[in-house]
Structure formats: C-alpha cells, structure tokens
Amino acid sequence: MRRPVEVARRETVIAATIAAIDEAGSLNVTVADIAGRAGISSALVHHYFGTKDDLMIAAMRSLLKQCRQEVAQRLRAAGEDPRARVRAVIAGSFAPSQFSQETVSAWLVFYLYARRSFEAARLLRIYFRRLETNLVSALETLVGVERAGRIAAGAGAMIDGVWLRQALTPVTEPDPDSATAMVERFIDAELNA
C-alpha cells in the first residue's frame, strides 16, 4: 500500500506531466522539466514511475480513471432511466475536470503517442470500448441492440471529434455545456429518426 506522501507526490508529478505536455504541445518534455514543475528531483520521478514512457502511461491511466469516475458518478445519479443514462455518459465525457485545455492538449498528444506505444494504444482501445458499451447499454432499451450500436458509434465519434476540434483550436476555452448539447442534439435526432 502506498503511503499518503507517495500518493500525493505521484499525483503532483502526473499533474506536472499534463501541464508540461500542454505547454510543449508534444511529448518533447523531459523528466527534468516535469520534476521541476512538480518541485521534486528527477531521481524521485524515476523512482516513482521508472522511465519517461512509464510516466506517460501513468498520466494516461490517471486521466482515464478520472473520466471513468465522472461518468460513473453521473450514471449513479441517473438511476434506471435510459435517456438520463445516455445524458450521464455524454456529460461525463465533457465534465469540467476532463474538458479543460490542459487535458484536451494531453489527450491529443496521447492519441499520437498511441501510434508508437502498444500500452497507450491498448488504453485507448479500453476507453473506446467503455464509451461504446456505456452508450449501447443505455440506448438498447430505447432502440434495440443493433440500432443502439450504430447510434453509440456515431456519438462516440462525435465526442472524439469535439475533443479534437478543441485541441486544434486552443484559443477558445473548452465549453462543456455546449459540447454536451451538441452531442445531445445528435442523439435526439437519431432517436427521432
């Protein structure tokens, strides 16, 4: 079991990693840069995470865990109402803690990182599968499994597209409410088709 000081330091290093990636716009950050931001030595970063690649994977896992928690919290509040559950998945995907400029920038870089890292690609596949499963589970009672799968695939692509556009237009602040409303309109149009 990790001690509270170690957990706090690890979280600080991960936050520093995400901030450094946002500022650089790439993985062209050094462990020394990240350590400096975190206020600890490079040796301690290596002690906690191992290699720079291990640190990048830890940052991805942390973001995925936060996203999963945001969605799960909203799903619990939605109860059994299928449409409320769809809204919960979409709102969780654009939760303010997730849809910030730093996080959006980090995810754009991590998508590129997944082209050369097996583990990063695996984590992205888990994210895609989880998003689709959550949407299909909520939609299938409304439209059946086959149609739910098509709508979920479209909604997932739209969610990723909104994130991509935000990453490529960093001069605008992320607007979780507008992003959620855009995907909700897509879902409503599909349900009413």
N, C-alpha and C positions, 0 to 999 in steps of 0.2 A: 504494500500500500504506500502510495506517495505521501510524503509529508506536506502540510499546507504551504510551507515556504517553496518547496519544489513545484507544486501545482501553480502557485502564483507566478513564479519565475517563468515557467513554461508558457503560461497564458500571456505574460508580458512579451516574451520572445515571439510568440505567434502573432500578436498584435503588431509588434515592430516589423515582422516579416511582411505582413499585409500592407502596412504603411510604406515600407521601402519599395515594394513591388508597384504600388500605386504611383509613387513619385518617379520611379525609373520607367514605368510603363513596360517592363520586361523582367526577366529573371536575371538581368545583368546587375545584380546586387551581390555584395559579398557578405560572408558571415560576419566580418568585422564591422561592416555598415549596420547590419541588423543588431549586433551586440551593442554597438554604440548607442543606437536608438533605445535599446532595452536597458541600458545602464549596467550591463554586466560584461564580463570578458568573453572573448571568442572561445577560449578554452571551455568555459562553462556552457556556452551554447552547444559546442561539440559534445560535451559530457551529457547534456540532456537529450540531444537529438541525433548525434552521430554526424553523418555527412550533411552537406547542404541539400542534397536530394531528399534525405530523410526529413529535414526541416520543412521542405516544400510540401511533402506528402502530409506531414503533421498539420500544416496550415490548411491544406485542402480538407483533411478529416475534420478539423475544427469547424470550418465553415459549413460542411455537410451536417455535422452534428447540430449546429445552431439552426440550420434550415429545418432539419427533422423536428427539432423541439418546437419551432414556431408553428409548423404545420400540425403537429400532434396536439399542441395546446388548443389550436383553433378547432380541430376535429372533435376534441372532447367537449368543447363548448357548443358545437353544432348538434350534438345528440344524434338521433337516427334520421333526421330529415335529409333526404338525398341531395336536394338542391343546396341546402345550407352546408352540407359536407363538400360539395363542389366549390362553393364560395370560400370555405375554410382552406382548401388546398391552394386556391389561387391567391388568397390574401396572405397565406403563409409564405408563398413564393416571393411575394413583394413586401414582406414585413420590413418596417423601417430599419431594424437591426441588420437585415440582409441586403436591402436595396439601397445601400449607401455608396457613394462614389468610390471609396476605398475597396469595398467588397466587389463591386462591379468590375473595377480595374483588375483586381486579383483574379477573378474568375476568367476574364478574357485571357490573361496570361496563362492560367492553369489549363484552359482549353488547348492552347498551343503546346504547352508542356506535355499534355497527354499524347501528343503525336510522337514523342520520343521516350516517354516513360510508361512502361507496362502498368505499373501500380496506379499512376494518375489516370490512365485510360480505364482501368478497372473501376476506380472510384467514380468516374463519370458515368460508366455503364450502370452502376448501382443507383446513382442519382436519377438517371433517366428512367430506369425500371421502377423505382419507388414513386416517382411523379406519375408515371402512367398507371401504375397499379392503384394508387390512391384515387386518381380521377375515374378510372374504369369502375372501381368498387362503388363510388358514389353515383355514377351515371347509369350503371346497368339496370337498376330498378326502374329508371325513368324511360330507357330506350332499348333495353336488351343488350346482351354482351357484345354482339358484332358491331352494332352502331356505336355503342359506348367506346369501343376500341378505336374507331375512326375519329370520334369527337375528341377523345383523350389525346390521340396522336397529334391532331391539329392544335389543340390547346397547348400541349407541351411545346410544339414548335413555335407557337406564338409567344409563349412565356420566354423561351430562349431567345427569340427574335427581339423582344422588348429589351431584354438584358443586353444583347449585342448592340442594338442601336444606342442604348445608354452608354455603353463602354466606348463607342466610337464618337459620341457627341458629349464629351465630358464638360463642356462649358455650361450645360444645363444641369441643374440639380435633379437628382432622381426624385420622381414623384410617385410614391407607392399607390396613392389613391387613383391617379389617372391610369397607371399601368394596370391595376386591378380592374378598373372599369372597362378598359379596352378589351381585356380577355373575357370579362363577363358578358360584354356585348356579343362577342364571338360565340360563346356558349349558348346564350339566349337565342341567337339566330339559328344555330344548329338544332337546338331543341324544338324550335318552332317550325323548322323546315318540313 
